[in-house]
Each structure stands twice: as C-alpha cells, then as structure tokens.
Amino acid sequence: MGKFFPNPCMQNMPDFSHEMSHGRDAGKIICGVDEVGRGPLAGPVIAAAVILPRDLPADILAQIRDSKKMTEASREKIYPALIAHCAYAIAEATIAEIDQLNILWASMLAMQRAVMGLNARIDMALIDGNRIPKLGCPATPIVKGDDKSYSIAAASIIAKVHRDRLMKDLATQHPHYGWEHNAGYGTAEHLAALSQHGATEWHRASFAPVRDILSQKA
C-alpha cells in the first residue's frame, strides 16, 4: 500500500502520519492501542491493540475514525472487516482490578494485556492518551490519538464494539439497569435502578454512586 496523504478538507480525521514517522513504510510493525469503559459504573474496562496491514482495502480505511464519533450502526458495519483483515487482540481489566488498582491503572493493565495478546514483535505501540502502560516494546502516547492515528482509531472501534456487546449480554442477566443502551454509564435510568435494586457483582464498588448505595445497604 502506498503512502496515504490526508485530505486537508477532512478535519479531525485520522491518518498514517504517526505510523509513518515510526517507520511503517520501512516495514516496522506499528500497533495502535485504545481502551473503552473508564467512566461507567458497571462492567470491565476493555482495551484493544491493532496492527493495520499495509494492503488494507481503501473502502475499509475510509470508514475508520474515532469510535465516539461513529454511530453504533457504523461501528458494527466496519467491525467484521477490521477483525478479518487486521491482527488484533482484546483484553480487559476486571471489576476487582478496577476497585483494587483504580480505573487509571486498571486501564493501563488492560492495554498492556492487549499488546501482549498480539503475539508479535512490535516496533512501536501508539497509545491513546498521555500515559504509557508497561510494555515490552517502545511506545508513544498520543493525546486524542483516536482522532489522529488510523491504528488507534481502529483499536477504539474494536474495543467499543466488544464492550457494548458484552454489556448487552450482561443486561439480559440484570435487566433493570439499561446496560443494553447505556453500556453501564451513570444515566438517570441506571442510577434510579441502582437505588431501587442495589448493586450487582458487575458494579464498581469504588465508584462513588455505587459506594454510596453499598454503604446504605450495609
């Protein structure tokens, strides 16, 4: 695949500039890493690490962007193509790890596990955000990286779709909280159900609204 030159009219769209600056065109293996689920009151935090192939079809590449700026339908549409064409790994940090470590370090742990799950020699990991997890390879943090790097944006899509599907599955076991559409975030519906029905094993006891409910039930 030849060099990609971003269209200056496409604002806030990712490109391959960060990947190329670390030698992608010279054959270096670059992965993008992102996580989803720092803010919710329930559910694990999920991370994905993705290596985009040099021959990724242009029609797939054109759909990749920050998952937060995509509709659920558009994420679901591209997800099968991404996992079919890319090397990727998905990992999580559990509820217990979130409560023990705090959400920041649990997110770092999930990203570390995702990169390790690639089972590839990574020359550079591009990490969304301003911190780097402990990795066995060089890494570069990129603030708002899912807006700037195709690799990170692809990771954000894979992580987001995986977590949303997980929360929908959990919603069938715990139907009161609206996880099938709020993904565990503290919406009014979720907070009301938390007050009425209490916390589940999937709730993060270290997060204030859950901690308050648990203290009232004690």
N, C-alpha and C positions, 0 to 999 in steps of 0.2 A: 504494500500500500504506500502510495506516495505521501509527501508532506501535506498536511492539512493547513490551509490558510483561512483563518476565520473571517467571516464577512463582517466588516466594521459596522454594518447596519444592524447586526444581531447583538443587541445589548444583553449583558448578563447571561450569555450563553457560554458553556464550557468549550474548551478546545484542547489541543495536544501540546500547547506551549511548554507546560511544566514537564510533561513526559519527555519532550524533545530536548529540553535543557539538561536532562539527566541521561541522555544517550539512547533514547528509544529507537531513533533512526539508525543507530550504530549496532542495534541488536541487543541492547541492555533490556533486562526484564524489569519492568516497572509495574507495580501494583497500586491500585487506589484502595483506600480504606475509609469506611464511614460507619457510624453507628446510629441507631434509632432507639427511642424509648427512654431518654433521660428524664423526661418530665412526668410521665404517667404515675398514677398512684398504684397501679397494679401491672403485673406482667414483668418478664425479664427484660433486660436491655440486650439488644441484638446488634451484632456487627457483621459486616461483610468485607471481604478482601477480593479484589477482582483484577485479573490481568486481561486487558483487551488485546485480541490478536491483531496483527498488522493487516490482515485481509478481512477485517470485519466489514460486512456489506454496508454501503453508504446509506441505504434506507434505514438500517438499524441505528447507525451512528447519528443520523439526523434526528432521531427521537430521544436521544439521551440528554437529560438535563437534571437539575436538582429535583429530587423526588417530591419535595414540598411544593414545587411549582407545577406539578402534574396532577391531573385528576386520577382518581382510583382506576377508572377505566383505561386511561392511557398507560398507567403503570402496569396493570395486568396484561395489557396488549403486548408490551415490549418484553416483559419478564421471561416468557418462554424462549424468545430469541436470544436474550442475553445468556441464560444458563445453558443454551445449546451451543453457542459459539465461543463462550469465554471460559477460561479457567477461573474458578471462584471457590470460596469457602465461606460458610456461615457459622457463626459461633455466638454464644450467649454468656452472660453472667446471670446467675440465679437470683431469686428473691433474697435468699440467705446471704449471698455475697454482697448484694446491694446494701442490705441492712448492716452487714459487718464492716464493709470497706468504705461506704458512702458511694453515691451514684457516680461521682467523677472517676474514682479508682476502679469501680466495677466496670465502667465503660472502657477504661484503658485495658482491663483484663480481657474483656470481650474482643477488643481489637487485636490484642496480642494473640489470642487463640485463633482468630480468623486468619491472620497472616501465617501462623504455624500450620494451619489446616491446608494451606495451598500445596505443601509438599514440593516446593520449587525453590531454586536458588534465586532469591530476589536481590536485584542490584540496587533498587531504591523503592521504598514504600512512601507513597504520598498520603499523608494523614490529614483528614478534615479537622480543622481547629487549630489551636495554638499550643497543644501539648503532644508529646510523642510517647506512646507506650513503650515498654521494654521489649525490644525486638532483637532478633539475631541478625539484623541487616541494617544498612543505612536507611534513614528515614528523614523526611522533611514535612514539617507542619505547614498547612496552607489554610489560613483563615477564610472561611466561606469557600472552601475548596470544592464543594459540590456545585458551585456556580462557575468555577474556573477550570476544572480538570475533568475530562471525559471519564477517566478511570475512577475518580472519586464519585462523580455523579452516577456512574453505573453501579458502584457499590451502594450508594444511597438508595437506589431503586430496588436492588435485590434485598437489602436489609429491610426496607419498608414493607415490601410485599410479603416477605416471610413473616414479619412480626404481625402485620394486620391479619393475615390468615390464622396465625396462632391465636390471636385474641378472639377471633370469630369462633374458633373451635372451643376455646375456654368459655365463651359466652353460652354455649349450649349446656355446659355443666353448671354455670352460675348465671342464670338468665335475668337477674334483677338489675344488673349494673350498666347495661347498654354497651358492653365492650365490643359488640359486633359493629358499632358505628363510632364509638368514642375511643377505641383502642386502649382503654384504661386511663385516659386523661381525666382530670378532675372537673368534669362538666357538672352542671346543676343536677342533671339526672343521676349521675354517678354518686355525687355527694349525698343526695337525698336517699338513695338506696343504701349507701354505706351507713347512714344514720339509722335507717329502719331495720336493715338486715344484718348489720355488723360487717366485720372484715372476713375475708376468705384467706386461704393459705397462699393465694396469689397476690394479696395486697402487701405493700411495702410498709412494714411496721415503723420504719424510721422516718417516713414522710408525715409531716405534721397532721393533716386531716385524718390519716389512719391512726397515728399515735394517739390523737385526742379521743377517737372512738374507742380504742382499746383501753385507754385509761378510764373512760367512763364505765366500761363493762367490767373492769377489774374489781 
